[in-house]
């Protein structure tokens, strides 16, 4: 019997939460072992290409996963096996060549990603470690393709648990690798003379995690009649052609999203410790963004598509306003609280062993800058989905291309004045400009949006968020001395949220009722 959608969603949600918890533990272990020193910095540069491939090709909802699911689900198991084995054969050949190229060309690739490392002695040490790490991580390119195809096969056959839980294997591998290195070297692990070894241990642990993610797929796939050693070359098969028709444009479109990361790292390479600090701060922002975006946006995506006909545009306009206001009600207060409480949050999560007070200060400043841009980050995603629902993928793509140039320009301006936090503010600036641009173009596309009334609501939410941030900031400075870091943070954050809730209820915004119902519906015992 086919499982209900609710049960599948619950299964995926539990697996995702477990994966994120283990992912946080992994980052805490890396921070404790290496802080924002040369090993962590080098890893940020070495991982940019393999990590990009792992996310792009091996990630859930990535191009490989989406292409395989969309095609294989239409075929019986025997024919599906032919398609998958053919795709595997061609993909393996291409990715093996790519992996060998990364091993042979590791040094020029690192110089391309991080041209500023040659400017100092510390940078040269970082570059040496990054080259060694990239050579170890290069096989992830092959594994990324295998993992993405495997996840697609399992999902097409209604097996959701393993793909969702899979990232745990990578986190556990890193925890075991660093734990073993700690038992062997102790405090020497973060000393300069052991930095190359530490970097190799970290990269090797990541690679072992990728191998584990692939190995656990083999048995369930074998039960479906799919075998990895069976070579097939019939790329003219209609099913294989269908996979390629989905795969190639999806890969290109997804790849555009990662170019800004590459641009940021190029600028970060001229700033010691910046790359590692950006990674630590970004993790703290992406976790709530991912969870809350699923809660708010997922129900609206099919609604936008059903209202794409011009005669339904009045209701579509209402749904767009509703989704944007919901995003603002969640992201504006959360972003403000992250900004004003950034330092204690970073200290609580990361500050131990090699991750010292100076590292907390740097990561805290970057986290505060990221917090400022949380609303426009998710608001931009809402508007992009509206354009997709209207059958217009060109407009978001063109703005993304323009955003790359804008990102480079803002990086150049802000880094000179602010250092590493300027990179995070530049990202927020690009998202803001893109958000406004999409809103203006949508205004003309839908023949008018009541943007003045929308702006009035957003201003009310911003004022309530600012009040909440001021209260939280004041209580934190009192609570830290009296209650300590953890309890002081809890009191300040809770008080800020309560102040925001009280202020926003006084504004009588209709969407506050909808948001309250969404939250209460997930409370145990309520429907």
N, C-alpha and C positions, 0 to 999 in steps of 0.2 A: 504494500500500500504506500502511495506517495505521501511523504510527510507534509504536514501543513506548513504554510509559509511562516507562520508565527513561530513554530518550533525550529525551523531552519534559522530564522533570524536570531532566535534566542541562543542557538548553538554557536552561531558565528560570533555573536556578541560576547559570550563567555570566553571563547577562544581568543578573541581580539584583546579583551581586557587582560587575560593571562599573559599574552604575548607582550603587551605594553608594560606590564609590571616587571616581567623578566628583562625587557629592554631597558627599563630604568635602572634595574640592578646592575646590568652590564655597563651602562654609562657611569654609574657611581663607582664601579670597580676600576674602570679606565681612568676616571678622574683621580681616584685615590692613589693609583699606581704611578700616574704620569703627570697629573695636574694639567697645566697649560704649557708644559715644557716641550722640548724638541721632538720627543716621541709622538705626543698627541698632535702637535703641529704637522709633523711629517705624515702621519696617518691621514690627516684631513686632505692632504694633497694626493697621496698615493691611492686613496680610496675613491677619488672623484670619478675616474673612468670605470673601474670595476663596479663601484657602487651604483653608478649611473646605469650600467648594463643590468645589474641585478634588480634594480627597481623597475627599469624600463621593460626588460624581457622576462624577469622571473617573478615580478610582483603580482599580487592579486589585482585583477582588473587592468593589468598591463596589456600591451598589444598582443603578446603571444597567448596569454590567458584568454583574452576576449576573442581573438581570432579562432582559436581551437574550440572554445565553447560554442560560438555561433555556428560553426560548421559541423563539428563532430556530433552534436546533439541531434542532427537531422538524419544520421546514418545508423544502420544496424552495426553491431559490434565488429563483425568480420570486415566490413568495408571501412569502418572507422579505423580499424587497426592498420589497414593499407595506407590510408591517408596520413595517420600520425607517424608511421614508420618512414614514409617518404619525406615528410617535413623534417623529421629528426635527422635523416641522412644528410639532406642539403644544409640544414642549419648547423649541424656538427662540423661539416667541412668548412663552412664560412667562419664559424667562431673559433675553430682550432687555428686557422690562419691568423685571425685577429689576436688570439692569445699569444701565439709565437711572436707576432709583431710587437706586442707589449713587452715581452721579455727582452727581446733584442733591442728594442728602442726605448727602454725604460728611462734612461737618462735624458734624452732629448724631449720625451713626453713630459717629464717632471719640470724641465726647464720651460716648456711651453705653458704648462698649467701655472707654474709659480716662478715667473721670471725674476722676481725680486730677491730670491734666496741667495743669489751670488753676491749680494751687496755687503754681507757681513760674515764673520767667522762662524757665528751661531747659525746663520742661514745656510752656510755650506755644510755644516754638520746635519742640519735638518734635511738638506737635499740628498745627502748620502744615505740617510736612513730611509727617506721616501723612495729612492730608487730601489733599494733592497726590498722594501715592502711591496712595491708595485710588481716586481718580478715574482714574488710569492703569490700575490693576489691575482695575477694574470689569468690562471685557469678558471677564475670565477666567471669569466666571459662565457665559456662553454657551459659551465654549470647553470648560469642564469637562463640560457636557452632551454636546457633540459628541464629545469625546475618549472619554468613558465608553461612549457608544453604539457608537462606532467600535471600541473595544477588544472590546466584547462580540461584535460581528459577526465580527471576525477570529478570536477565540477559538472561536466556534461553528463556524467553518470550519477549525479545526485550524491556525491560524497564531498561534504563540505568541511568536516571536522579537520581532516589532515591538512588541507591547504591553509586553513585559518590558524591552526596551531603551529604550523611549520616554522615561523620565525623564532620560536622558543629554542629550537635546536642550535641556532646560531648564537643566541644569548648564553645558553648553557655551555657551549664550546668555549666562548671567551672567558666565562667565569672559571671554568676548569683550567684553561691555559694560564690565566693570570694567577690563579690560586697555586698552581704548580710552580710557576716562576717565583712567587712570593716565598713559598716553602724553601726553594733552592737558594734564592739570593737575599731575601729579607729586605731591609731598608736600602740595600745597594741597588735594588731594581731601578730606582729613579736617579741614580748617580750617573754622571756624564760618561764614565768609562764603560758602563753597561747599557748605554742608550741604544746602540745598534742591536744588541741581543734582545733587549726589551721590545724594540720595534719589530723584530723578526718574530718573536713570540706572539705579539698581538696580531700581526698579519697571518701567521700560521693558524692561529685559533679561529680567525674569521673564515679562512679557507676550509678548515675542518668542519665548521658549521655548515658551509655550503654543501660539502660532500654529504653530510648527514641529512640535509634537507632533500637531496636527490635520492639517497639510498632508501629512505623510508617510503618512497613512492613505488619502488620496483615491484614489491609483492602484490599490492592491489592492482597495478597495471597488468601484471602477468596474468592475473585472474580474468582480465578483460581480453586476453589474447594479444597483448602488445608487448613486444620484446625489443630491447634496445640494441641488441647485436645484429639484428636482421636488417641488412641494407636494401633500400629500395630507391630507384632513381627516376621513377615515372612522374616527373614534375608536371606533365600535361594532364594528369588525372583531374577531372572537373572539381573534385573535392579539394585537391591541393591548390588548384587555381583560385578557388573560393577563399581558402585560407590566406593566400597571398594578397588577394584583393582587399581583404580587411586589414591584414598585417602591415603592409607597407605604408599606407597613409596614416594609420594609427601610430605607428612607430615614429614617423616624421613629426606629427602633431605633438605627441608626448615629449619628444626630444626637445622641442622649443622651450618647454617649461624649465629645463635644466640648464639652459645656456646662461641665464642670469646667475646661477650658482657658480658657474665657471668664471664669469666676469668678476663676481665678488672675490673669488679666491685669487684671481690675478692681482687685485689691489691688496688683498690681505697678505700676500707674500712679501710685501715691503714692510709689514708691521709684525714684529716678533709676537708670537702667541695669539695673534688675531684669529687665525684659521681654527685653532682648537676652541677658543672662546666662543666663536660664532656657532660651532657645532653644539656645545653644551647649552647655550642659550636657546638655540632653535628647538632642541628637544623639549624644553619646558614649555614652549609656545605651541608646538605641533600636537602635543598630547591632548590638551583641552580643545584645540581647534578640530581635531579629528573626531573626537567623541561628540562634541556639541553640533558639529556640522551634520553628522549623521542623524542626530535627533531632530534637527530643525529642517534640513534641506531635503532629505530623502522623500518625505511624504509629498513635497511640492513638485518634484521633478516630473512625475507622470501627469500631474495636474497641468503644468505648463504645456506639455505636449497635447493634451486633450483640448486645450483652449487656443490652439494655434490658428483656427479659422477666423477670418476678419470679423465675422458676426459675433464671435465670442470674446473679442478684444476688451470690451468693457469689464467683463469678469476677470480676464487675464490681468488687466491693470490692477484690479483690487487684490488679486493674489500676489502680484509683484510687490505691492505696498506692504501686504501682510507679511511676506517672507522677509523683506528688508527691515521692517520694524522689529520683527522677532529677533533677527540677527543683531540689531542695535541694542535691544533689551538685554541680550546676553553678553555680547562682545564689548560694548562700550564700558560697562562697569567692570567686567573682568580685565579688560586691557588697562584701565586706569589703576585698578588694584595691583596688577602685575607691575606696573610702572613704579608706583610709590613704595611697594613692598619688595622690589626686585632683589635688593641686597640680602635681607633676611631669608628669602626663599632660596636663593643660591647657597647661602651659608648652610641652611638646614639640609638641602639635598646633597651638596657636593663637598663641603669643606671638611676634609679629613686627610691625614697623611700628606701626600705630595700636593694636594690641592689646598693652598694656604689662603690667608686673608687677602693678599694682593691679587690672587687669581679670582677670588670671590668678587672683589671690587670691579675688575674688568668685565667678568661675565655678567654681573649685576647691571652695569651700565648698558651693555648690549641688550639684555633682557628687557630693561625699561624702554629702550628704543623700539624693540619688537612689539611690546605691549601697546604702544601708541598706535600701531597700524593694524591691530587685529580686526577691527570692524571692517575697514576697507578691503582687507584680504578676503574675508568671507563674503562681503557684499559684492565684490567683483565676481566671485564664483557664482552667486545667484544670477547676476545679469548675463554671464556667459551662458548659463544653462537656458535662460530665456531665449537667447539668440539661437542656440542649438535647436530648441523646441520649434522655433519659427523657420527652421531649415536653413539658417544662415550661419555657416561656420567660418566664412571668410572674414567677417568683421572682427570677431575676437582674435583671429589669427593675425590680421594686419596690425591691430593694436598691440599684440604681443611682440611683434617684430619692432615696432616703434619703441616699445618699452625697453627693449634691450639697449638701444642707443641712449635712451633717457637714463637708464640705470648706470651706464658707464659714465655719463656726464655728471650725474649726482654723486656718484662715488668719488669722482675726481675732485669735486667741490667740497664735499662734506668730510672726506678723510683728511684733507689738509687742515681742517679746522678742529675736528673732533676725534680723529684716530679711528679705531675699530668700531665704536658705536655709530660713526657716520655711515658705515656700510649697512647697518640695520635700518637707520633712518632713510637711507636712499631707497631701500626696498619698500619701506612704507610710502615714500613719495611716489614711486612708480605705481604702486597699487592704487593710491589715491587718484592720480591722473588717469589711470586706466578705468577706474570706477566712474569718474565723472564723464570721461569720454563715452563709455558704454551707455551711461544714463542719457546723455544728450542724443546720441544716435538712436537709442530706443524711443526717445520722445518723438523723433521724426518718423521712425518706422511704424509706430502705433498711432500716429496722427494725433499726438498730444498726450502728455502725462500731467497730472495735477501736482507738479513737483514743488510748488510753493507750500501747499499744505503738508506734503511729506517733509519738507525742510523744517517746518515749524515743529513737527513731532520729534525729529532728530535733535533739534536744539534743546527741547525739553529733556530728552534722555541724556544728552551731553551734560547739561547743567546738573541733573540728578547724579550722574556719574562723578562729576567733579566734586560735588559735595561729599559723596561717599569716599572718594579718594582723600580729601582733606581730613575727614574724621579718622580714617584708617591710618594715615600718616602720623597724626597727632597721638593716637592711642598706641601705635607701635613704639614711638620714642619714650612714652611713659611705661608701657608694658615690658619692654626689653629689660629694663633695670630691675623691675619688681618681679616679673614672672619668668624671665628667661626667654630664649629665642623661640622655642616651640609654642609655649602657651601665649606668649606675647603676640606671635604671628596669628594664632587662632583667634584671639580676642580682637585684634585689629581687623583682620579679614572679615570675621563674622559681623562686627559692628558696622563695617563699611557696607556690607550687603544688606543689613537691616535698614540702614539709613537710606540706601538706594531704593529698597522696596517701599519704604514709607513715602519717600518723595515721589516716586513714580506712580503710586496709587492715587496720590492727590491730583496728579495730572489727568486721570481718568482716560487713559489711552485704551481703546478697545482691545488691542492685541495683548494687553497684560492679562486679561481673563483667559485668552487662548493659551498663553504661555503657562499660566498657572495650571490649567487643565492638563497640558502636556506633561508637566512635571509630576502632578499628583497621579496621573494615570500610570506612571512607572513606580509609584510607591507600593510596597507590598500590601496586598489585601484590597487594592483598588483596581477598578477596570478603566 
